[in-house]
Amino acid sequence: MRYYLSLFSIFFKIGLFTLGGGYAMLPLIEAEIVTKRNWIDKKEFLDLTALAQSAPGVLAVNMAVFVGYKLRRMRGALVCTLGAVLPSFLIILAIALFFHNFRQNPVVESIFKGIRPAVVALIAVPVFTLARAAGITWKSVWFPVLCAAAVWLGKISPAYIVLVAGLGGWLFCRGESK
């Protein structure tokens, strides 16, 4: 029971104090689960992150599900997911109840304008951390840049990029094993 409470509190704390969504949560989840507690090693975390990114749904919820399942199967997945989702749910509920009272307040507008650059930085950090962990170097950076350009400029669905990259990885690994 204590282990489940620990899992819940870790994901609740991360969900409560992280702005910027799932990508901003990644370094915090990694710090708690990989670095501080050694419950999952770095390679497993990278694999879970790739899986969470390729699965449909919200990245933070997917990470909570996969980490929880890896650590304690179905109960772990439920506990971690509840911990990650509950803070956002409660905050959105409170905002929905009282938003009409302060939505035109210049202080509130200024706060939201100030948060935007911080959120960009919180998203940029895991991108570089994951790139380093995935072994992306200056020689191989062309592939993620090409994929991002295809999505952004070419208006190609990310689903197609994931499918083509997965097929390419499978073919590459299949060729290496022979």
N, C-alpha and C positions, 0 to 999 in steps of 0.2 A: 504494500500500500504506500509505503514511504517513497518508493521508486516512482510510482505513478504521480504522486504529489510533486515530486521533484521535476518530472517531465512537464507536468501541467504548469508549474510556476515558471520554468524556463521559457516555455513558449508564450505564456501569458505576459511575462515581462517584456519579451521581444516584441510581441504584438502591441503592447501598450506604448512602448517608447520609441518605436521605429516609424519614421515618416518616409514615404517614398515607395511603399509596396514591397513585393517579394525580393527584388534585387537588393534593396537596402537592408533587408533582413538576413541575407546570405552570410555576410561576414560575422554577424552576431550569432547566428546559429552555429557557424563553424567554430567560433571562439568558445562557445559553451559546450558543444557536443564533441568536437574533435580535439581542440587544444586543451581546454580546462579539464574535461572529464574523461577523455580518451575512450569514449563509448564507440566511436566509429573512426576508422583511420582516414587520412586525407584522400586516398584514392577512392575509397567507398563513398566519401562525401561528394567527390567530384562526379562519380557515376550516378549517385542519387540526384544531384543537381541537374545533370544532363537528362535524366529520366523525368524529373519534375518539369523541366522546360519543354520537353517534347510531349508531355501528357496534356490533354485538354484541361482547362480550368486555371485557377489563380495559382501563381507560382508559390506563394507563401503557404497556401493550404496544401498544395501538392507536396512541398518539402516536409510539412508537418506530418502528413499521412505517411510518406515514405520513411522518414526518420523514425517515427513512432512504430511503424510496422517492422522495420529492421530491428529495433530494440526490444519490442514486446508484442509483436504480432498485432492482432486486431484491437485489443484493448489499448495498446500503446498508440496505435494510429488514432483511435478515438480521443484519447486523453490529449495528445499533442495537438490534434486539430481543434478541439474545443479550446485549448489554451491559446492557440494562435488566433482564432476567430472571435472569441468572446470580447476582447477589448475593443476591437473595431466595431462590433455590433453594438456594444453599450455606448460608445462614443457617438456613432451615427444616430442611434436612438435619441441620445440627449440633444444632439445638434438639431435633429428633425423636430423635436418638441419645442426648442427655444429659438430656432434660426430666424423666424420671422421677426423676433424682437430686436435682433442686432445685425441683420444682413446689410443694412445701409450705413453702418457705423464706420467712419473713416479709419479708426484704429484697427478694426477687424480686417478691413480691406488692406491696410498697410502690412499687417501681420502675414496675411496670405501672400502678398507680393514678396515679402522678405523670405518666406519659406521656400519659394520656387528654386532659387539658386542652390540652396542647401540640399534639396531633393535631387537635383542634377548631380551634385557631388556624391551624394549617398548611393546613387545608381552607378556612377563611374568607377568607384572603388572596387565593387565586386567584379566588374567587367575585367579590370586589369588583373585582379587576384585570380579569377578563374582562367584567364588567358595564360597566366604564368603556370598555374597548376596543370592546365591541359597541354603544356609543352609548346604553346604558340610562341614562335620566335620572329625576329625581323624577316627571316627567310620564308616563314610560313604564314605570315600575317595577311598575305594577299587573299587567302581563302575566306576568312570571316569578313574581310572588307568587301570582297566580291559578292558574298551572300547578302550583306547589309545593303549594298548598292542595288542588287537585284530586287530586293523587297522595297526599298525606298524609292529608287528612281525608275526601276522597271515595273513597279506595281505587281510583282510576282508574289503569289500567296506564300507565306512562310511555311505552310504545310507542304508545298512542293519542294521547297528548299530542304526541309527536314527529310522528306522521302528520298530525294536525290542524294543528299549527304549520307544518309543511312545506307543506301544501296552502294554508294561509292566506298564507304567504310567496309561494308561486308565484302565487296569484291577485292579491295585492297588486302584485307586480312586473310581472305581465302587464298589469294596469290602468295602471300608470305608463308602460309602454313605448308605449301607444297614443296 
